[in-house]
Every structure is written in C-alpha cells, then in structure tokens.
C-alpha cells in the first residue's frame, strides 16, 4: 500500500541531508568519534571535515576515498550522497521549470 500523503512522499517536503550531515549521523555519532579524531585517522585537517559537515564545502573525491577506506565503504559512497543532495536542491530551485521542457522524441 502506498501513501497518499504528499508530505511523506513528495521530495519537495522531505528533508535533504547533505553528505556532511550523514557523516555525522551515521558514522561519527554512533562511533563516538570526534572530527579531530577522524581527521587524524584519515590524514586531513579537521577544518576540512568540519566545513563538509557544516555544508560550507562539498564532499570531494579525495575525501570520499579517505572516508570510504576508513569506514569500509565503497569508493564513491560519500560522493553519491553529495550528488543526491545537489540534485534535489537543483530540482527544488528550478521550481517546475523542468516540467516545461519537452523531451526530445526518440
């Protein structure tokens, strides 16, 4: 059975967590790991991780590789989180403009 409520199924109403928020909620908090501890373990400045967590800087490929290696995740895992975030934000910003574009006939 699918929900008929637009507030639970519409991407316009869903919270859009960026890669930094997911890093905190799914990896740092459960392991009681501080930003400084993680930075030391993966060989980057704590400010770099803090900027991603704060949303001031996007996840990049190098940080994705370091985090993926440390947490045992696939290469690209954190980049895909970032991409999903950016796509939904772009879709929201377009505010229906995409619907006015006619797809090219095959």
N, C-alpha and C positions, 0 to 999 in steps of 0.2 A: 504494500500500500504506500503510495506516495503522498507527501504532504501537499495540501492545497494552500498553505500559508506562504505568501511571498516573503515574509520576514525571515523565514527559515531556509528558503531555497534560492532566493534571488541573490546573485553575487553583489548587487548594489547594497544589500543590507548586512552582508557578512563582514566581520572584522577581517582586515587584510594584514596579517602579520608578516613583517619582513624577516629576512634571514637572521638578523641580529636578535630579534625577539624570540625566534625559535631556538637559537643557540642558547639563550639564557634559560628558557622554559624547559627545553628537552634535554639539555646537556649539562649546563653549569649548575643549575639549582639541584637537580636530582643527585649529582655527584658532590655537592657542596664544594664546588671548585670556583675559586675567585678568578677574576680577569687576570690578575697578576700571575697567579699560578699557571693558568692556561698559556699565557704569553710566554712564560719561561719554558714550558714544556714543548711548545712548537717553534720557539726561536723568533718571536716577533715582539715589537714594542707593545706594552699594554694599551697605549693610546690608540693604536691601530684597531685592536679588538673593541675597545670602548666606543670608537667612532662608528663601527659597524653596528654595535648594539644600540647606540643612540639614533641610528638612522642617518647620521651625518655623512656616512661614506658607504657605498655599496660593497657587497661581497665581491672579491675579485678572484681570478683563477688561482693565483698563488696561495692566497689564504684558504681557499676551498681545498686545495691539495694538502696543505698542512693540517687543517682541521679533519679532513677525511681520513688521513693517515692516523692521526692521534685517536680519533673516536671509532675507527674501524668502519667507516662509511665508504661508499663508492665514490670514485672521482666524479666530481660534478654535482654531488648531492646538495651542497650549500649553494652552488650557483643556480641550480634549478629552483631552489626556494626563492632566491633573489629574482629570477626571471618570472616566476609565478606572481610575485608581489608587483613587479613593474608592469606586467601585462594587465593585471586587474586595475591598477592605478591609471594606466593609459586608457583602458576601456571606460572607466568612470569619467575621466577627463574629457573624452570625446562626446560623452553625454548624448548618445543617439546618432551622432554623425555617421557611424559605421552602418547603421540601418538604411541610410540614404544612398549608400554606394551599391550600385547594381553589379553583381558578379558577372564576369565575362562568360559568355556562353562557350561551352566546350567544343 
